[in-house]
């Protein structure tokens, strides 16, 4: 575990230096140390920041560890920086990969069970009540729209309210991919105009599983290829959610998204570098 934590810190610190990140020299704990602690919590302690902070302090990895409340404030202040670092890693993976095939899908992350919806204080909106067709049940929370390489390494993501349709999230993703890339997605992402626009403007092919009544039906062998390639992304979702605790504890909605972002970041680092 110690070697992995040191590797995580080295990667994050190098990325911050590469993007020219500067911070106040009077700080006792650097942004690289704060992010490393959050990622460590996600990777090894089910997102429990207190346990991660205690571990880092006890093993003298971070001598000037902040108290819980100050650590949380620092973490909340750099949420956009963490997002930028993830997309920097995503760009590196896209540029260095020989494969031009990507997988796109979504998975729900409930904030609470349906029976406790009226007790939730961090959210008060029906937009976050979604439906999971595979489980035939409603949930209250967010949908994570995830774009991964064919080998299952996340390179882009966006959080959407639970009720948001997948095709709406397709327009929220940056889809900053090399020309000639192919994205494989299920039928929920059917949008013929978007397919044509991506092909014309970015030379990106959106390979969507076709419905029976589709205006652009596939040949059986093409449908088989799409299905076989898409199959791997379900394994990615299982691997990411295996890092989750039984319920993600957060006092604010921003804190909930921060922990969720840290889980995805930790999984990406583990798959790509560790």
C-alpha positions in Angstrom: 0.0 0.0 0.0 2.8 2.4 0.9 4.4 2.0 -2.6 1.1 2.6 -4.3 0.5 5.8 -2.3 3.9 7.1 -3.1 3.3 6.4 -6.8 0.0 8.3 -6.6 1.7 11.3 -5.0 4.5 11.3 -7.6 1.9 11.2 -10.5 -0.2 14.0 -9.0 2.7 16.2 -8.1 4.2 15.8 -11.6 0.9 16.7 -13.3 0.6 19.8 -11.1 4.1 20.9 -12.1 3.3 20.1 -15.8 0.3 22.4 -15.8 2.1 25.2 -14.0 0.1 25.0 -10.8 1.2 27.5 -8.1 0.0 27.8 -4.5 0.7 29.8 -1.4 4.2 28.8 0.0 2.9 29.4 3.5 0.7 26.4 3.4 1.8 23.5 5.6 0.1 20.9 3.3 0.3 21.1 -0.4 -2.5 20.6 -2.9 -0.7 17.5 -4.1 -0.8 16.0 -0.6 -4.5 16.9 -0.2 -5.5 15.2 -3.5 -3.3 12.2 -2.7 -5.0 11.8 0.6 -8.5 12.0 -1.1 -7.5 9.4 -3.7 -6.0 7.2 -1.0 -9.2 7.3 0.9 -11.2 6.3 -2.2 -8.8 3.5 -3.2 -8.1 1.9 0.2 -10.6 3.2 2.8 -14.0 3.3 0.9 -13.9 7.0 0.8 -13.4 7.6 4.5 -11.2 10.7 4.7 -10.7 10.4 8.5 -9.1 7.0 8.2 -7.0 8.1 5.2 -5.7 11.1 7.1 -4.9 9.1 10.1 -3.0 6.5 8.0 -1.0 9.1 6.2 -0.1 10.8 9.5 0.8 7.6 11.4 3.1 6.4 8.6 4.7 9.8 8.4 3.8 10.2 4.8 2.4 13.7 5.5 3.8 15.2 8.7 1.7 18.3 8.7 -1.7 16.7 8.2 -4.6 19.1 8.6 -7.5 18.5 11.0 -10.6 17.0 9.6 -12.6 20.3 9.1 -9.6 22.1 7.5 -8.8 19.2 5.3 -12.4 19.1 4.0 -12.4 22.9 3.3 -9.1 22.6 1.4 -10.5 19.7 -0.6 -13.7 21.6 -1.5 -11.6 24.5 -2.6 -9.7 22.5 -5.2 -12.6 20.4 -6.7 -12.1 22.0 -10.1 -8.3 21.3 -9.9 -9.0 17.6 -9.3 -11.3 17.6 -12.3 -8.7 19.2 -14.5 -6.1 16.7 -13.4 -8.4 13.8 -14.3 -8.9 15.2 -17.8 -5.2 15.8 -18.2 -4.6 12.1 -17.5 -7.4 11.3 -19.9 -5.7 13.3 -22.6 -2.4 11.5 -22.0 -4.2 8.1 -22.3 -5.9 9.2 -25.5 -2.7 10.4 -27.1 -0.6 7.4 -26.1 -3.1 4.7 -26.9 -2.9 2.9 -30.2 -6.6 1.9 -29.9 -9.2 4.3 -31.3 -12.2 2.5 -29.9 -14.0 3.9 -26.8 -17.0 2.8 -24.7 -19.8 5.0 -23.5 -22.4 4.2 -20.9 -23.9 5.4 -17.6 -24.5 3.9 -14.1 -26.6 5.3 -11.2 -25.2 6.3 -7.9 -28.0 6.7 -5.3 -27.7 9.2 -2.5 -30.2 7.2 -0.4 -32.9 4.5 -0.7 -36.3 5.6 -2.0 -37.8 5.2 1.5 -35.5 7.9 2.8 -35.9 10.5 0.0 -37.9 12.8 2.2 -35.2 12.8 4.9 -32.4 13.9 2.5 -31.2 17.4 3.2 -28.4 17.8 0.6 -30.8 17.5 -2.3 -34.4 18.6 -2.8 -35.4 18.1 -6.4 -37.4 15.5 -8.4 -34.8 15.8 -11.2 -32.6 13.4 -9.2 -35.2 10.7 -9.1 -34.2 8.2 -11.8 -35.2 4.8 -13.0 -32.8 1.8 -13.5 -34.4 -0.5 -16.1 -32.0 -3.4 -15.5 -33.0 -3.5 -11.8 -36.6 -2.3 -12.4 -36.5 0.2 -9.6 -36.3 3.9 -8.9 -33.3 5.6 -7.3 -32.6 9.1 -5.9 -29.2 10.4 -6.9 -27.0 11.0 -9.9 -26.0 9.3 -13.1 -22.4 9.0 -14.0 -21.8 9.2 -17.8 -18.5 7.5 -18.4 -16.3 7.3 -21.5 -13.6 4.7 -21.3 -10.9 3.2 -23.6 -11.7 -0.2 -25.0 -9.5 -1.7 -22.3 -11.8 -0.1 -19.6 -9.8 2.9 -18.4 -12.0 6.0 -17.9 -10.9 9.1 -19.9 -14.0 11.4 -19.6 -17.0 11.6 -17.2 -19.8 13.9 -16.4 -22.4 13.9 -13.6 -26.1 14.2 -14.5 -29.3 14.3 -12.4 -30.9 10.8 -12.0 -33.8 11.6 -14.3 -31.6 12.9 -17.2 -31.7 10.9 -20.4 -28.5 9.4 -21.7 -28.8 11.3 -25.0 -28.8 14.6 -23.1 -25.6 13.6 -21.3 -24.0 12.8 -24.7 -24.1 16.6 -25.5 -22.5 17.4 -22.1 -19.4 15.3 -22.5 -16.4 17.1 -24.2 -15.7 14.1 -26.4 -12.3 15.4 -27.1 -11.0 12.4 -29.1 -8.5 12.0 -31.9 -10.0 12.0 -35.5 -11.0 8.6 -36.6 -12.1 7.5 -33.1 -15.2 5.2 -32.7 -17.5 5.4 -29.7 -19.7 2.4 -28.9 -22.9 3.0 -26.9 -26.3 1.4 -26.3 -29.6 2.4 -27.8 -30.3 5.1 -25.2 -27.8 7.3 -26.9 -29.7 7.3 -30.2 -29.5 10.8 -31.8 -29.1 10.8 -35.6 -28.3 14.5 -35.7 -25.6 14.1 -33.1 -24.1 11.2 -35.0 -23.9 13.2 -38.2 -22.5 16.3 -36.4 -19.7 14.2 -34.7 -18.8 12.6 -38.0 -18.8 15.8 -40.0 -17.1 18.1 -37.4 -14.7 15.8 -35.5 -14.5 12.7 -37.7 -15.8 10.6 -34.7 -18.1 7.7 -35.4 -20.8 7.0 -32.9 -21.7 3.3 -33.1 -25.1 3.0 -31.3 -27.0 -0.2 -30.7 -30.0 0.0 -32.9 -33.6 -0.5 -31.8 -35.9 -2.7 -33.8 -37.8 0.3 -35.2 -34.6 2.2 -36.0 -34.4 4.3 -39.2 -30.8 3.2 -39.6 -30.9 -0.6 -38.9 -27.7 -2.6 -38.7 -26.8 -5.8 -40.4 -26.7 -8.7 -37.9 -22.9 -9.0 -38.0 -22.5 -5.3 -37.3 -24.9 -5.6 -34.4 -22.9 -8.6 -33.0 -19.6 -6.6 -33.2 -21.2 -3.6 -31.3 -22.6 -5.9 -28.6 -19.4 -7.8 -28.1 -17.3 -4.6 -27.8 -19.7 -2.9 -25.4 -19.8 -5.9 -23.1 -16.6 -4.9 -21.2 -17.9 -1.6 -19.8 -20.2 -3.4 -17.4 -17.1 -4.9 -15.8 -15.7 -1.4 -15.4 -18.8 -0.2 -13.5 -18.6 -3.2 -11.2 -14.9 -2.5 -10.5 -15.6 1.2 -9.7 -18.7 0.6 -7.5 -16.7 -2.1 -5.6 -14.7 0.8 -4.1 -17.9 2.4 -2.7 -19.0 1.9 0.9 -22.6 0.8 1.5 -23.6 4.4 1.3 -21.4 7.4 0.4 -21.4 9.7 3.4 -21.5 13.4 2.6 -22.9 16.5 4.3 -23.2 18.5 1.1 -24.0 17.7 -2.5 -20.6 19.1 -3.5 -19.0 16.8 -1.0 -20.9 13.8 -2.5 -19.7 14.6 -6.0 -16.1 15.1 -4.7 -16.1 11.6 -3.2 -17.6 10.2 -6.4 -15.0 12.0 -8.5 -12.2 10.6 -6.2 -13.5 7.0 -6.7 -13.3 7.4 -10.5 -9.9 9.1 -10.3 -8.5 6.4 -8.1 -9.8 3.6 -10.4 -8.2 5.4 -13.4 -4.8 5.7 -11.7 -5.0 2.1 -10.6 -5.8 0.7 -14.1 -3.4 3.0 -16.0 -0.3 3.3 -13.8 -0.4 1.2 -10.6 
